[in-house]
């Protein structure tokens, strides 16, 4: 029978963290605390919004820590020792002094096949680059970004139509199952990690709002279409059509222009617009946009 008596401190902020925290709770692990970022202001009203992992933890009466600096909770962690750390999309670099407080360290769920795509946007990078396969790695956290040794990994094939939200959900589920499978053996020491091949490492960057602009003079139609699927939600994909700035949510490529809305890309192939969000905020297809905005 699986031993779930070990105390765990869970680090997570993004929605990708929810599946793992839910899985640990349902598996019966003793979650001593959840560490997440402070509540942030969002939306037009700039209202303070709590991370969803905080909401979930509070629902299960799990203590929530939201330190500005991780060193502020050093004493709290020391009071729990021995304790294991689990980190999923926390969003901050963990200093070595904090990692060293845990046994056997902090276990990280990373949505790529390490050492590929170390960094903050591996899911978007896999879609944007047209990869045929991606996956999830369970690794031992180190102070250097995503460079720690790997306990387990699982591949996930891509079919070339995935959107960012779809792949997030798929990899969150795979990562949770892989974590639950590996964690008991990590804690009891029967599963040891394998160092990454440093020479094969690649990196992805933090996405910014200005990444939303689709520059079709430098992108092929295929690249533009992949960007649209990769950037749904954030940072989104923007074009100026009929003198209006719109957000493209779905498109396909074609050697022929299907509607006057379809722009030509760097390779002479057209990006055919299937769906967009107009300046009004309404989601519509190309024909509806043409009826409403064409002169």
Secondary structure as GFF3:
##gff-version 3
##sequence-region A 1 295
A	DSSP	beta_strand	7	12	.	.	.	ID=ss1
A	DSSP	alpha_helix	17	26	.	.	.	ID=ss2
A	DSSP	beta_strand	30	35	.	.	.	ID=ss3
A	DSSP	beta_strand	40	42	.	.	.	ID=ss4
A	DSSP	beta_strand	47	49	.	.	.	ID=ss5
A	DSSP	alpha_helix	52	59	.	.	.	ID=ss6
A	DSSP	beta_strand	64	65	.	.	.	ID=ss7
A	DSSP	three_ten_helix	70	73	.	.	.	ID=ss8
A	DSSP	alpha_helix	74	78	.	.	.	ID=ss9
A	DSSP	beta_strand	84	88	.	.	.	ID=ss10
A	DSSP	alpha_helix	96	99	.	.	.	ID=ss11
A	DSSP	beta_strand	106	110	.	.	.	ID=ss12
A	DSSP	beta_strand	118	119	.	.	.	ID=ss13
A	DSSP	alpha_helix	122	128	.	.	.	ID=ss14
A	DSSP	beta_strand	133	140	.	.	.	ID=ss15
A	DSSP	beta_strand	150	157	.	.	.	ID=ss16
A	DSSP	alpha_helix	164	188	.	.	.	ID=ss17
A	DSSP	three_ten_helix	198	200	.	.	.	ID=ss18
A	DSSP	beta_strand	203	204	.	.	.	ID=ss19
A	DSSP	three_ten_helix	209	212	.	.	.	ID=ss20
A	DSSP	alpha_helix	221	230	.	.	.	ID=ss21
A	DSSP	beta_strand	238	241	.	.	.	ID=ss22
A	DSSP	beta_strand	244	254	.	.	.	ID=ss23
A	DSSP	beta_strand	263	264	.	.	.	ID=ss24
A	DSSP	beta_strand	270	277	.	.	.	ID=ss25
A	DSSP	beta_strand	283	285	.	.	.	ID=ss26
A	DSSP	alpha_helix	286	293	.	.	.	ID=ss27
###
